[in-house]
Amino acid sequence: MSKLNVHQYPYLSDNYGVLLHSPDSGETTCIDCGDANAAKAALKKTGWSLTEIWVTHHHGDHTDGVVALKKETGATVKGPAPLSQNIAGLDTTIKDGESFSFAGNTVTAIHTPGHTKDMINYYLPDECIVFTGDTLFTLGCGRLFECDADTMHTSLTKLAALPADTMVYSSHEYTLANAKFALSVDPDNKALQMRAQQFESLRADGKPTVPSTIKEELATNPFLRSNDPDLRAFLGMENASDEEVFAEVRRRKDNF
Ligand SMILES: [Zn+2]
């Protein structure tokens, strides 16, 4: 097991890509690749040589650059088996609960359907990192394009159960809009109010609000707080199931 270096870089209008690198073995992986040029620029900047690409889901802003980057670098590509759409360039498909080794570190696939049917998140327990794709965002969660709210709720529950200090690398800078919405359904949450302020200044300085941690999300992300008494009281859903509360919060966000 070797300590890994993380390099996060923005691409397209609001995506984040990540390079993960082992200084010991020289191995480097890229999590998603919607833009091969942006990934190549990040590789040039770090001086790292790409050996792998891990894809979270089939959407073009996560996959459009995979084939070109693979061709250029010879990297091998892991990703989910097709459940609604193929991903070009995949060498290996990976299923829920399967693990593989990266530079001596265990990487476990967590299937989190909701945004898409195929979504795979990559969890590195030794490094306390999870790559959540478009499932869990800082203060938000992905839109339900291919699954229902119950399915997404189950997926988010899996992520919420990871150790509290796990760092959450998500794929989009949506946080200011997410914070506005979160405050609209959880207005008296002091931790949320503080975070929203911190994010305002981070973004004003052009800094990312990703990564987050599971602990911070549990305290402030309304999509992980279906069992919170204050949130339930605000929605007038004291006696509803967690799934019903989640579905209502998601419905409100869709119309926000
Ligand atoms: Zn997506």
Boltz pocket constraint, residues with backbone or C-beta under 6 A from the ligand:
constraints:
  - pocket:
      binder: B
      contacts: [[A, 57], [A, 59], [A, 115], [A, 134]]
      max_distance: 6.0
